[in-house]
């Protein structure tokens, strides 16, 4: 069975926390070909979206995609953001929230974790020898 990503669950948790705290939840999104957002508001390949109840209508925070409709300069637009493109979610008022590692960094960390698991499961004559090129990664979440 494929392991589910925690990213969509964390997005929903921060969204709910913002709503409960009367804060405005903002999504930071890396725009690519799969992302449907108004291109005139994209800067440096990124866009910040207000997903509060007042701004985002018919909001769906799914496991794979976030969809809603919103007004940009009084024009209603349908927005579709793949969860992998979300860089972070935060409260406008406090800037508290969560930033996610880039997908390529996350994939590298998963690969390294898989190598570590394989090395633990294989018997070796040396009990604590590090793998060649192994890097330890720590992530600080504020």
Buried (B, 14 or more C-beta within 10 A) or exposed (E): EEEEEEBBEBBBEBBEBBBEEEBBBBBBBBBEEEBBBBEEEEEEEEBBBEBBEEBBEEBEBEEEBBBBEBEEEEEEBEBBBBBBBBBBBBBBEEEEBBBBBEEEEBEBBEEBEEEBEEEEEEEEEEEEEEEEEEEEEEEEEE
